Amino acid sequence: MSDTLHYHFIGIGGIGMSGIAKVLISRQFSVSGSDVLNNDQTKKLFNKGATIFNNQNQKNIDTILEKFPNKKIITVISSAIKKNNIELNYCIEKKISIKHRSEILSMIMNNHESIGVAGTHGKTSTSTFLFTMLDLCTSNVSGIIGGILPKYDNNSFIIKNSKYFVAELDESDGSISNYKINLGILNNIDYDHCDYYKNIEEIINSFKIFETNSKKLLVNGDCKIIQKHIKSDYKWSTVNVKNINYSLIPINQTTTSTIAHYFEQGKLISKLEIPIPGLHNLSNIAAAIAACRILNVDFDDIKTKISNIKLPLKRFEFKGNIKGRTIVDDYAHHPKAIKETIKLGRLFLNEHDKYKRLIAIFQPHRFSRVNEFFVEFANELALADQIILTNIYGAGEKNINNISSSIISTEIFKYNKNVKIVKDNNEIRKNFNHLTRENDLIINMGAGDCHNLWQILTSQKY
């Protein structure tokens, strides 16, 4: 089959697209792709033998057709690729087969005992913890994760003919319905992706399809929306023991770890030291442990290996220290995620005297999300000592309602006067000494290009 098919990815540098492309290369398929950005993922794919184009136009397709005249070309897209994309439209004109990334990922997963991690929040962390534990305990797992795992410095992991395959499944565009899963994991349900879903009911219906398509389903028993709308085979909790299959109840937390009691079917099994702070992370770890147990991984093996788990990058990732200020990167871009991130930041301030203020830098992501949640964003961000907002990262959306970051800052100002709006990371660099002070803990949050801040701060004088 690999001799007769060629896969071409439009937008190959994306975290989800690049992971799939790497898997196909490992299975001896020829792969090419285009992206307007040249990032770490496109470089890694080029080094693995992929043909990479640093633009998106018709010539790319002509080149591929000439290079692989005896192969069927399959173009792979994500929902980020708009209908007016020149390269995509040329593929349509040439009658080239076009597949959504979810269809290719589903095809890959069907060759294994598949484990799909879904939910509004925490998918990347949960799938990271689960993949790591299965790798350490079984050495028999492959996977595609929506983030970079520092232990492996990668977002895809391949063992030929591995028993298990862990994948993070995206609900943002409704494509979650394309998967048939042996074990589904549902972290939580919340309203998000306002560009695609009109209301929470539509999101619930999307996850109900995921429920139907999962042979076994493990859910977060602490999520009220899940309790009301989703039927499951197994539940985990970090709050309750009664009527819960797997519980991880915290008894002490610090900035380096959480101590918790682990229960199965209401029976105390052991005390565990989790090497990651934050109660939201504890829930994600509980999900990973529960999934391992459902897959018959020995608990003593889990207890021995759990000290090796790490958060994926951009999840409260300490970048370093500049002029006595500590910079942390976090992917939080929904009010609920910002709430947990700021709570964790407060834990650091309470435990370490060296931190005097908590500074939140936030790049809002998508005009539709800001329009829907600007009050909720303000409520959570106002809990920082100082808030710095940058311009909204549109992610390809049109700003039809003329939304700007000022809609958030106006709300924040009602509760916290220490809020400023700047254009972007370069303006933060120029005014860094005035915006921040020595001994600040600075959390840089968002899902756009805000994570370039550390590189900008460290590569230029200011």
Summary of the structure (lengths in Angstrom):
residues: 462
radius of gyration: 22.4
end to end distance: 55.1
largest distance: 66.1
contacts: 1626
relative contact order: 0.08
helix: 37%
strand: 27%
